[in-house]
Amino acid sequence: MDMNKEEMIPVDLTVESLRNPMGIGVLRPKLSWKIQSSARGMLQGAYRIIVAGNDSDLSLETNLLWDSGKVLSDQSIHLEYQGRSVISRGRYVWKVMVWSSTGEASEWSRSASWEMGLLREEDWKAKWIEPEQTPVTPEETINLFVMFSGKYNNDPEVTDRLHPCQLLRRSFHANQEVVRARIYTTAHGIYHMELNGKRVGDREFAPEFTNYHKYLMVQTYDVTELLNAGDNAIGVVLADGWYAGRVSLTGSSCQYGDRLGLLTQLELEYADGSTEIISSDHTFRSSRGPWIYSDIFIGEKYDARLEQLGFSTADFNDSDWLPVHEASYSLNNLIADAGEPVRAVMTLDAHKVLVTPNGETIVDFGQVIAGRVRMTVSGSAGTEIVLEHSETLDQEGNYLFNINGRHKHQKDIYVLRGGEEETFEPKFTFHGFRYVKVTGYPGELTTDRFKAVVLASDLRQTGHFHCSDERINQLQNNIVWSQRGNMLSIPTDCPQRERQGYTGDFQVFAPTAALNMGMQSIISRWLDNLRLEQREDGQVPNTVPWNRSDREHDESLNVSSAGWGDAAVIVPWRMYEAYGDKSLLKASYSSMVKWVEYVITASADNIPNRLKDCEDPERLERQKYLWNTGFHFGDWLTPSLSMSLDGERVDMMKSAFQTSELVSTCFYAYSTSLLAKTAEILGYEEDAVRYRQLSDRVRQAFAEEYLHEDGSLKAHLQGIYVLALQHQMIPDNQRERLLDHLVGLIEGNGYRLDTGFMSIPFLMDVLSNNGRADVAYKLLYQTQCPSWLYEIEKGATTIWEAWNTIMPNGTVLPVSQNHYAFGCVGNWLYTHIAGIKAIEPAYKHFIIHPHQDCGMTWAEAYHECMYGTILSSWRKEGNIMTVDVTIPENTTAEIVLSGASIDQIQESGAALSVVPELAVSLHQGGLTIQAGSGKYQFKYFVN
Ligand code: RAM
């Protein structure tokens, strides 16, 4: 390899997969880098990392806290910091140099940094403080059957019992120039903070949504620039948020507590080296302000006449404010912030303003989102404007509120200050919407008066799929929009009705999610919470966090369901595949084991009623390996069992009852196999053998119990065949017959979908990996309901909860239009159509296998993996195929070119046989090329 130093450099250094993070709590943070090289075939042969305290000059290579020395290794991701112990508030700088596998050395990378948060309870001088307040009213707890009974379809308003936001403040004096200042803050509720009239940070909804009793995140802010020598003031607004407000499936309140509180500590470092701490204590004062109430689900009411202008500035007069109370909560649930914060990630213009046949004035943003509006208005003081949010209009084009259930109003109210033009954007609420019904707007309402602010965890976009069929491009966009709308602090099912961390939904969508965006941090935080929510008996609740109302009411019903609780095993595994961080598997291992052991016990200890009198000992024995009791959601929302196309009412639970027995047992085998693989990777040999044998035993029991002689299964549904094939639930010699049944069912259904949440992620793979890609393509291009393109043709801008959300006759159902689960087909667009598929975790080794037989003329996908950006781009012009490929440094790939022949193919204009870096082998129907990093272009003839 011909390479010199200038041509190879480590770049994009991350710590815990974040760039220069601040306020982290991980004691041995994991360091990663990418490598840029101008030569092909670059593999790392060695690295050297040095780390120093922020005050040292890294270039001197002295006073180091860690010098890894030259380590012979190709590992360039997730290297654990091994230096001297980190300390609270510690600031560290680091850099890395690498050697290629042929021994050339790079320059040092640019330096990167991280900063620790407060690590110990003793670091806290601050006290929890609570303003004078009327505690939040606990709502009557109801269960989900009552919630969906129709009783709450016209849910009466409860705004009279909502709780005002609280303002807190204090002034303080900095007696000299401040050279460095940090604020460490968290709250009971959600907070907005200001210093001297300026906002602290740009994040929303901090401290975000976690299991607060066990895991309450503390945010760290660098506020040096916001402070003055002399008089200063700090001001905070607190709102109910997930802590005390109305949230969850049932819209219950007081999930974690009934009063708002603040914990904050401002640490100042002066020019002379002295320090001072200003912290929350009895010296703060509190008051109500313009927020009459703000509730995540119900909405916000803001009366601008009650603004306390300048409340966070030093000369504000707070003499009529009330004292606050110090409260003594334990600090042992505090944890340093992790993951990307929620932010306003985008602003959308209003598409149009329309007046409906019913005379309603509606602003249409053209896109279903999670967020809120920013409205500009002028009018007289006291004018009240009401903003109601929905994802849809009805068939006639009138406003239709599509979210059923209790306390889901999504209604904001703004009361004008009067005088100059004013701008309103609610602060402590968000909505799932595309349309906003505006009532009471003074003067003419034009599009320029409204913007939609998109709110989401600020995840990095790491992939895109694009092709010659605009409808599929819209599908990809819809998938990304549903992902964005449902990644608000936790992975949610939908951003309007429930906004809950449904374990099943994310388990299904995880591979697609990890292709589109950087999911590592947000999901490892969510998995931390999943482990905390796991019960002693191993059950993993259907949602994480697990809400109080659900806990109280549904405990006996269904704490965990097959396919949902299995997220405890599947999600860490999927994250490992995508990002290659073994430490996540290690951290999850005991929870994975606990879940599988729960499944083992639940299966072995219970027998279905219908077999109570069974006397066949063999049959009784195998029941132990079948998870065939208890309530499960099954292949949730299987179309033929859960929806009608003619308006007839269907019991949504039918798909649960009719499929759950076979689905649960497939998940039993699936999770047990993944656990066996995990055990093997972590070196737990005995466990690996035990779980592997167990999963085989489960498969055997499944086939004995449910497989008929003709290769059909007891539940004769597309989804069940998909799961049985995917998880090898039947002997190999039966696969062909099962596949025939699956294809028969699909054909019989006119090539329309009949797969529910749990099976759909595997449908297209099962077909295309078993020689029936032709059937997968028919499903992809189908436009009749249920199908992906049916939604597109009905104008969807996100992925719907149910395929018939807009029925063929145009009737619009009051269900969610923003559920990502059925968007899991995105994974197949990348892996099959563009053909990018990992072979080793984190794409250290991967396949690129474009499928030009799919009916498109070109397709292109990129995915930024931990090592760099992978590209697969193909174009068919006449019978000439052009394939562009990028393979990141320190990875290798197998490029599979179907239809190519060795004597006709060229790479970047040269005959392939003369390109030295590439090893080519022939296989039936094409070529396989082993390639190292670099950019390649192949051209060849195809039929
Ligand atoms: C629905 C949720 C979610 C699903 C569960 C079973 O209410 O929206 O998508 O996982 O039920």
Residues whose N, C-alpha, C, O or C-beta is under 5 A from the ligand:
A	BS01	RAM	D493 Y502 G504 D505 F633
